[in-house]
Amino acid sequence: MTRAIDILCNDFTPAGIRKNYLENEEEHSRFAQVGRARQVASYEVPEFIARMDRLGVERVFVCAIKTWSVQQQKLLEHSTNEEVIAVKEQAPDRLHGLFGINVHQRMKGVAELERVVREHAFVGAHLHPHGFGLPPDHAYYFPYYAKCQELGVPVIVSTGHTLDLMPNDPGRPMHLDKVALYFPDLAIVCTHTGWPWVEEAIALAWKHPNVFLGTSAYAPKYWKAEMVRFINSHGRDKCMWGTDFPLIDHGESLAQLGELGLRDASLEKFLHANAARVFGFD
């Protein structure tokens, strides 16, 4: 029986999908470019929970996503904390919030991060650095990292290439090397496999006890062989499953995982045990 934790999912409700993907021209065009626009789906919370039950997904982390449009110089994907709270409170034992970092909020954003963790049990923070044009080791992010370490919650960082029309360089995994050294008690999760710098992401996860590697935004059939080998061997305690739904469908991802030849013990750690340990659900 599958038991899984999705470490990165976007607001899946009809209102959230409309705002961020269907009625958002810039983001919709990105989905269309990779052939994903027609299959974008949305669900009310009870329907989504029933779907999780059918697929064996135990928990889903819903992100109050904050991406910054380089073209328009404003928020592109933007789910508010209150929208995520309204979603997660309908199933608080299955859905959990991630605070989205908007570096332009400066210390007000840090205070808001603390509020949603303390008052609404958000389980971590998420950073999409590309549109801000600042790599993850920039000083402006350090107050957020410090607050996460103080609160004992991980930070999830979108690394690698971005589908959006934003600079790729802020997503280089190696930008997290100094962050991991400066904040040794902060759990850092590099998502999206770090592609095309997968080996770079693997090197960081293998080097640093506090760095982990997530697989969201890419269907398993497209993962590089190095990623699959890492999950199945010396990285079995360092990798976590994610979807970045609606970009990748949960059922699609889980079905393709079965074709990768992963050992049962490696698969269980990848789908559930590692995230449960790092995010405090074990």
N, C-alpha and C positions, 0 to 999 in steps of 0.2 A: 504494500500500500504506500503510495507516494505521500510524503509529508514535506512541505516546502514553505519557505519564507521568501517572499519577493521583497528585496531591499530597496527597490526604486520603482514606483508606479505614480502616474499622474492622476489628477482628479478625473475619475472615470464616469462621473454623473453626466446626464445630458447637458446640464448647464455648463459644466466644466469643459466638456468636449467641444461644445459650440463655441465658447469664448476663446479657447486656446488653439483650436485646430480647424474647425469648420468655417467659422466666420473671421478667422485671423488669416488674412490673405498671404502674408509673408510666410507664416508657418505652414499653411495649407499647400503652398507651392513647393515647399521642401518635401513634404510627404508625397506629392504628386510626382516629383522628380525620381523618386526611388520606387514608384509603383505602389505606394501604401495608402494613398488618399481614399480610394474606394472602399477599403476594408476597415476604416476607422469606425469603431463601435462604441456605444455608451450604454451604461446600465444604472438603474436606480440601485440603492444600496442593498435592499433585500435580494434582488436578482443577482447582484454581484456576489453576495455571500453564498447563495445557492450554487453559483458557478464555481466559486472557490471550493465548496464541499465536493462537488463532482470531480474536480481535478486533483483534490488532495492538497490544496494550498491552505496552510494553517493561518498565516499572517501576511498582510500586505502593508508596506510603508507608503503612505500617500504623501506626496511632496507638495509643499506650498511653493511651487516652482517660481524662480525669478531668473529669466534670461533677458539680456539687454540687446536691443536691436541696434546694430551698427548703422544700418540704413536710416532708421528713423530717430535714433537717439532717445529711445524710451523703452519701457518694459515691453518685451515681446510676449513670451509665455508668462502668465501672471495669475497664479492662484493665491488668494489671500489666506492668511492664517485662519481667519474666521470661517472661510469656506471649507477648509480642511477640517477644522474643529467640528463643524456641522455634519460633515461626512463621517468622521471617525466616531463621534458620539452615538451614532446609530448602531455601531457594533464595536464597542471599545475593547473587547477581548480579541478581535480579529483585525481591526484596522488601526494603524498608528501613524502619527503625524511626523513629518520632517520639516523643519524650518528652512525656508529658502533665503539664502544670503543675497541681499542687494547692497553691495559695498557703498553705494551712494547714500545710504541711510546712516553711515558712520556709527557713532556710539548709540544713537537711537535704535539702530538695528540690533546692536548687542544687547541692549536692555529688553527689546522685544523677544530676542532669542531666550533670554533667561525667563521671561514671563511665560512663554508657551511651554517650556520644559517643566517649570515648577508648578504651573497652574493647570496645564492641560496634558501633561505627561508625554510631550513630544519626545521621540526616542533618539533624535539626532538632528544634524544640520546638513544642508546640501548646498554645494557651490558649483555653479556653471560659470567658469571664469572667462570664457572666450569673448563674449560680447563686451565685457568690461575692459578688455584689452590689457589686463594686468595678470601676470602669471601667479599661480597659487602661493609662491614664496614672497609676494609683495607685502610690504609692511602694513598696508591697509587691511589685510585679512587677519593679521595676527591677533587683534582684540577678539575676533570671533573664535579663533582657535583656542585662545586662552580661556574664554568663557566655556567652550565645550569641554576642555580639559577639567576646569573647575567643577562643572556640573556632572562630569562623568559620562558624557554622551559622545558617540563618534561623529566625525564629519565625513560625508560622502562627497567626493569631488569628481565631476565629469571630466574625464581625461581623454586624450587622443583627438582624433579628427572630430569636427562637428558638422552635422548636416546643414546647419544654418549658415547664412552668408556672414560669417564672422572669422576673425583670424584663428588659425589652427594652433599657432605657437603657444598661447597660454595653456593649451591642453597637453603639452609635453609632460609625460609622467615624471621626468627627471626634476621638474620644478618642485616636486614634493620632497626631494631628498633632504634639503635643509630644514623643511618644516618638520619632518619626522625626527630629525636630530634635535631640534629646538624644543619640541613638545613630545618627549618620550612616553608620556602617559596618556597621549591622545590617540585613540584608534582612528586611523585614516583609511578610507576605502576608496580605491581608484576604480571608477566604473568604466563601462563600455570597452573592457579588455585592454584599454590603452591604444587600440589600433589607430594608426599603423605602427606604433611603437610598442608592440606587444612585449618584445624581449626586454625593453627598457622597464616596462611596468612589472614584469616578472622579476627582474633584477632587484627592484626596490622592495617588492613584497618578500623576496627571499632574504634580503639584507636586513630589513628593519622588523623587529618583533611587533611593532605597532602599525604596520602597513599591510593592507589586505587588497585583494583584487576582485572586482565584480564584473559581471558579464552582460549587463543591460544594454539595450539598443541594438544588439546584433543577434540575429537568429543563429542558433547553435550550428547549423550546417555551414555557416560561413566563418566560424572561428578558426583561427590559425592553428596548425598542428601543435605548435609550441604551447599554446594555451591549453589545449586538451591534455597534453602530456603533463603539464604542470598540475592541473586539477587531479590527475590520476596518479601522481607520484609524489615528489618531495614538496609539492604545493597543496597537498590534500587538506591541510589545516589552515590554508591561507586564502581560499577562494569562496565566493558567495554568488548565489543566483539572483538575477534581477531581470526585469523585462523592459522598463521604461514604457510600459503601456500608456497610450495606445500604439506606440511604434511597433512593438512586438507583442503578439497575443500570448497569453499564458498557455493555452492549450497547444498552440503551435510550438512554442519553445520546449515544453515538456515532452511532446511527441518526438521532436528531433533529438533531444538528449538521449533517448533510447537507442539512437543509431551511432553514438560516438564510441561505444565499447568501453564505457567507464565501469570500473569495479564497483560492486554494490556498496562497499564501505566508503569509497571515494565519493560516490554519488550522494550518499546520505549526509556526509559532512558538507558537501557542496550545496545541497538543496536546503539543509536545515541546521545541522549542528553548529557550523561555524558562525552563522548569523545569530543563532540563539545564544551562543557563548558571548560574542562580541557586543551584542545589543542587550544582553542581560535577561534573556528569557529562559535560561537553563537553570 
